[in-house]
Amino acid sequence: MVSKSNKYKDFESLKATHVAVPSGSYAQVIFNQMKVPIWVRFLTDEDIINAVREDEAGAGLVTRTGFEWYEFVNGSSGLVKLDIDVDNFELDADIGMLLRSADQPALLAVEQALKAMVDDGFITRAMKKYGITHHPPKW
C-alpha cells in the first residue's frame, strides 16, 4: 500500500478515501467486502502509482517489485509505503519457465542451478542493480 502520507494506518482509515487497486484482482474483492471505496480502472503498478501521485486516489495497492522498479527508473515517487498488512490479498505470482522436451534430469539441473544462484546471492545482487529487493523462495 502506498500513499502521499502515513495518515492511513489501517483498513478502517482507508474508508475516508478511494484506493486504487488492480482491476479484476482479489484485492478488489477484499476491499469491496470491507466497504473501502476503490478505483479499479488501473492495469499496472505504474498506473496506480501515478493515480496516487496525481491525487486521483488517496492510496494505492501495488506490488513491492513494481514500486521499487518505478522508483529506480523515475526517482522518488514522493509516496510512502503504508504499514498496512496486505499479505492475505494473494497478489503474489510465481515465475515459471517452459523447457521444451526437457526430461527429469534436465529439470533437476535447472532447479539446482537456480537454487545455487539464490544461495550464493547472485539473484539478490542482480535484482539490487535494478532497485528491487529479492525475497528468496522457499524450496
N, C-alpha and C positions, 0 to 999 in steps of 0.2 A: 504494500500500500504506500502510495506517495501523495504528498500534498505540498502546498507552499509553506505551511507552518505545522507545528506539532499540536495544534489545537484539537485535533481529533484523537481521542485516547482509546476509544472502544467503538463497537458497532452501534451502540445507542447514540453516541455523539455524531455518527455519520448520518443519522436521520435528519440532521439540520442542513444537509447539502445534497448535491447529486454526485454520485460516484460513477466514474467511467469504468466500464468493465468490458472484457472481450465479448463480442456478440456471439450468442449461442453457447457460452461457456457454462460450466457447472456453477461458477461464481454467480452468474446471473440468477440461477435458480435459488441459491442460498440467500443472496441479498433480497430477492423478492419475498422469500419466506420470512425474513427478518423485518420486512417492510422498510428497507433502506431505499431511498429514491436512487434510481440508476439511469444512466445513459448507455445504450448498447449499440450505438452506431459506429463503433470502432473495431477495426480488424487487427491492428498491430499495436505493439507496445509503444511505438513512436507516436501513433495517433493519440493514444491515451495520454502519454506524457505531454504532448502539445496541447491537448484539451485542458489539462490541469494548468499548464503554464499560461494559457490564454484566458483562464478563468471561465471556461465553458463548463468545467466541473470543479468541485471543491477538493476532490480526491480521486485517485485512480488506482486500479489494480493492474499491476504489470509484473512480468517475470523479473526475477533478480538479474538474470543474464541480460534481458532486454534493457533494463535500467542502467546497468553497468556499461553495456555497449554504447547506449545513447550518450552517456556522459563521456565516454572515451572518445567518441567521434566528434561530439559537439561541444565539449567542455561542460562545465557545470550547468545543470538544468535549472538550478535555483530551487529544486524541490528537495524535500527531506523524506527519508523512509520513516513511515509511521510504525510505532511499536504495537501493531495490532496483529495478532496471530491468525494467519490465513492458511496454515498448513493443511487444514482439512478441506480446502477448496478443490483439491485434486487437479491442479493446473500443471503439474509437472508432466514431463514427457520423456520417454526413453528414446535414445538414438539407436538406430539399427543399421546394419549393413546387409546387403544381399550378396552372397558369394555363389555365383552360378556354378553348378556341377561340383560343389565342394563336398568332400567326404568328411567323415567324422574327424580323422586326424588333421585335416586342413582347418576345420572349425576350431579344434582344440588349440592348434598353433596360433591362430589369430587371437583367440581369447587370452592365451598365455602372453602373447606379445603386448596386447593392450593392458593387461594386468601389470606387466613389468614396467610399462611406461607410466602407469599410475603410481606404482610402488616406488619408483626411483625419482618421482617428482617431475618428470618430463611434461606430462599433461598440465600440471599446475603451472609450471614455468611458461609453457606455450600460451596458455589462456591468459596469464598475467600480462603478457605482452600486448594484449588487446583489452586490458582493463577489466577482465572477467575473473571472478573468484571461482575456483574449482571446488566442487563438493564431490569427493570420490564416491563411487558407487559401493554398495555393499555386495561383495562377491559371494 
